[in-house]
Amino acid sequence: MKILVGYNGGKVGNKALSLARDYAKTYNAFVYIVTSMEGGTSEKASAIRKAEEGLIFAKQMMEEAGLQCDATQSVRGLSSGEDLVQFAEENKIDHIFLGIKKRSRVEKILLGSTSRYIILKAPCPVTTVK
């Protein structure tokens, strides 16, 4: 079994990571931890550094639980939702875990919703944590 955690740090990201870890232990699953960034000039060096530090933390968490995992920063020029769905398809992922943040209606209209996109387009079940 293969699990994907869309990870961007923070409180809800860590909740999703913990839930995925427990699920992976139960099913002896391989865990992919992916932080998706669009890339190019839209990314600040501080954001890239923060993502790298978060992935190191996430990988250590999985390894301390005795799980096999791969932690990557994905920069393919896609939106985070598109990137994670494409990753799930390419790697035949069985389950996706995401942390979600509450947003106002205006924020959803202006920014879209990564989690909504993934829930609707993913090739497998998606578990969200808030």
BALOFI-187638 format. One line per field, with one value per residue (C-alpha): z, x, y; residue number from 0; residue in three letters. Coordinates in pm, whole numbers. Example, Ala and Ser with C-alpha at 12.3 -4.5 7.8 and 13.67 -1.06 7.14 Angstrom:
BEGIN
z c(780:714)
x c(1230:1367)
y c(-450:-106)
i c(0:1)
aa c(ALA:SER)
// end
This chain:
BEGIN
z c(0:-78:108:2:252:99:356:410:779:1037:1289:1042:832:1137:1225:876:907:1242:1111:800:1019:1230:920:757:1068:1065:697:670:396:219:279:27:183:-75:-38:-364:-471:-807:-847:-1054:-939:-729:-460:-196:-68:287:180:6:314:541:314:322:703:725:504:720:1028:849:728:1077:1220:981:1024:1405:1367:1165:836:492:333:74:140:-157:-256:-588:-817:-1153:-1236:-1148:-881:-561:-628:-982:-872:-592:-806:-1084:-831:-697:-1048:-1148:-829:-799:-455:-252:-6:31:359:371:636:555:673:702:452:393:81:-71:-17:-182:-483:-522:-437:-518:-290:-317:-95:-288:-615:-474:-320:-653:-886:-685:-817:-461:-123:45:420:539:885:1034)
x c(0:116:11:60:68:31:242:301:388:185:-60:-303:-16:128:-213:-240:113:36:-284:-103:174:-78:-261:68:172:-159:-129:252:235:505:457:528:544:520:537:419:536:465:823:983:998:681:875:1079:1405:1266:959:1179:1400:1095:956:1289:1304:943:1022:1321:1093:824:1070:1220:870:801:1143:1114:787:974:809:964:909:1020:996:1015:962:780:828:670:499:155:-87:-51:-379:-284:63:-54:-324:-72:178:-92:-172:192:279:-43:-121:-386:-477:-410:-397:-432:-452:-714:-753:-1082:-1109:-1369:-1587:-1394:-1059:-1198:-1319:-994:-748:-938:-917:-633:-805:-1132:-950:-773:-1090:-1275:-994:-789:-772:-808:-969:-871:-874:-873:-783:-851)
y c(0:356:669:1030:1316:1662:1843:2213:2215:2400:2264:2102:1966:1796:1651:1502:1367:1201:1044:917:773:580:456:352:158:-28:-124:-142:120:319:693:968:1312:1588:1963:2113:2457:2614:2730:3002:3360:3320:3131:3311:3159:3164:2963:2706:2675:2638:2363:2176:2195:2071:1773:1680:1686:1482:1218:1182:1132:845:684:699:505:241:333:354:692:942:1316:1550:1905:1908:2207:2129:2457:2319:2432:2229:2048:1953:1851:1621:1457:1399:1257:1023:899:851:661:460:603:417:694:1069:1263:1643:1909:2171:2529:2708:2992:3258:3248:3537:3359:3044:3241:3435:3160:2843:2545:2297:2043:2072:2011:1705:1561:1591:1478:1225:868:730:804:1132:1193:1552:1679:2022)
i c(0:1:2:3:4:5:6:7:8:9:10:11:12:13:14:15:16:17:18:19:20:21:22:23:24:25:26:27:28:29:30:31:32:33:34:35:36:37:38:39:40:41:42:43:44:45:46:47:48:49:50:51:52:53:54:55:56:57:58:59:60:61:62:63:64:65:66:67:68:69:70:71:72:73:74:75:76:77:78:79:80:81:82:83:84:85:86:87:88:89:90:91:92:93:94:95:96:97:98:99:100:101:102:103:104:105:106:107:108:109:110:111:112:113:114:115:116:117:118:119:120:121:122:123:124:125:126:127:128:129)
aa c(MET:LYS:ILE:LEU:VAL:GLY:TYR:ASN:GLY:GLY:LYS:VAL:GLY:ASN:LYS:ALA:LEU:SER:LEU:ALA:ARG:ASP:TYR:ALA:LYS:THR:TYR:ASN:ALA:PHE:VAL:TYR:ILE:VAL:THR:SER:MET:GLU:GLY:GLY:THR:SER:GLU:LYS:ALA:SER:ALA:ILE:ARG:LYS:ALA:GLU:GLU:GLY:LEU:ILE:PHE:ALA:LYS:GLN:MET:MET:GLU:GLU:ALA:GLY:LEU:GLN:CYS:ASP:ALA:THR:GLN:SER:VAL:ARG:GLY:LEU:SER:SER:GLY:GLU:ASP:LEU:VAL:GLN:PHE:ALA:GLU:GLU:ASN:LYS:ILE:ASP:HIS:ILE:PHE:LEU:GLY:ILE:LYS:LYS:ARG:SER:ARG:VAL:GLU:LYS:ILE:LEU:LEU:GLY:SER:THR:SER:ARG:TYR:ILE:ILE:LEU:LYS:ALA:PRO:CYS:PRO:VAL:THR:THR:VAL:LYS)
// end
